[in-house]
Amino acid sequence: MEQVRFKSKWVLLGVSLLVMALWMAGCTSDKKSDPKESGSKLNIVTTIAQIAEPISIIGGDRVTVQSLMGPGVDPHLYKATQGDIGKLESGDMIFYSGLHLEANMLKVFEEIGKTRPVLGISESIPADQLLKDEGGAIDPHVWFDIDLWKQALGAATEQLKIAAPEDAEYFESNKEAYFKKLDDLKADAKAKLSQIPQEKRVLITAHDAFGYFGRMNEIKVVGLQGLSTEDEVGLSDIDDTVKLLVEYQVPAVFVESSINPASINAVIEGAKKQGLHVAVGGELFSDAMGDAGTPEGTYLGMYSHNVNTIYQALSVKGE
């Protein structure tokens, strides 16, 4: 009888130790799920670099930021890889642009959103400020309107504050300093582009990514493809664009870093047959930014590059 009691005590002790171990493991797990509680940085995962780079500045040394899509990548066609899924699952929060830009990733965002914050930052912009095409589709390329992009980045900043309220003032201070640079960029861009003769302010690119840029800077924009690069380019699109070039005597058209230049080359050839020499004005960054470590790998540098390229090409005086 005494031996049975002795064994029972050891059984109870073993159960107690097991319960305590499980409880401690749970506490450790809870701490890992809250990066700020353990003293680590917030891990932010974004789709496009136009979000990642500004958020790395606003978040400063309190965050780590990684972008799924690098230079030359088309977000309209992008599909998440297995490696992307792992990155998304490791993030404390996910920022994507939205408005159907990353159309092939919506189901992934829905699943990831069950376990952590997932925010389409452009979808914070009021609907009446967004552009639509003739079919009613919303133009997702809002980063080309600096004022709208400030709203989107502001929504992302508020999410950072929710995740790390003790760093809210730090995030806000960084945001205000960065937004001051954006305001200066906007003023410089408008001042430079306003020097292009009115009749030459026609921006022709591979797809319709520069609508917001045109609206902000009073430039007529024509994209051979629609808002998405999934749209087809027909002969009528090319013919209509050639007629526009001839009518306005536009000196240059532009290729995009993430788009096949074939359609633009067809327009140049079409104009040549009409007796108009049209040059390639340069490469613009539309859906993707430049290489990391270069000026064009930053939002400010990418935007400035586009402004300077367009200004130089369209300011050419006709013969």
Secondary structure, DSSP 8 states (H G I E B T S, - for coil): -HHHHHHHHHHHHHHHHHHHHHHHHHHHHHHHH-TTTTT--EEEEESSHHHHHHHHHHHGGGEEEEES--TT--TTT----HHHHHHHHH-SEEEE--TTTTGGGHHHHHHHTTTS-EEEGGGGS-GGGS-B-TTS-B---GGGSHHHHHHHHHHHHHHHHHH-GGGHHHHHHHHHHHHHHHHHHHHHHHHHHTTS-GGG-EEEEEES--HHHHHHHT-EEEEEE-SSTTS---HHHHHHHHHHHHHHT--EEEEETTS-THHHHHHHHHHHHTT---EEEEEE-SSS---TTSGGGSHHHHHHHHHHHHHHHHT----
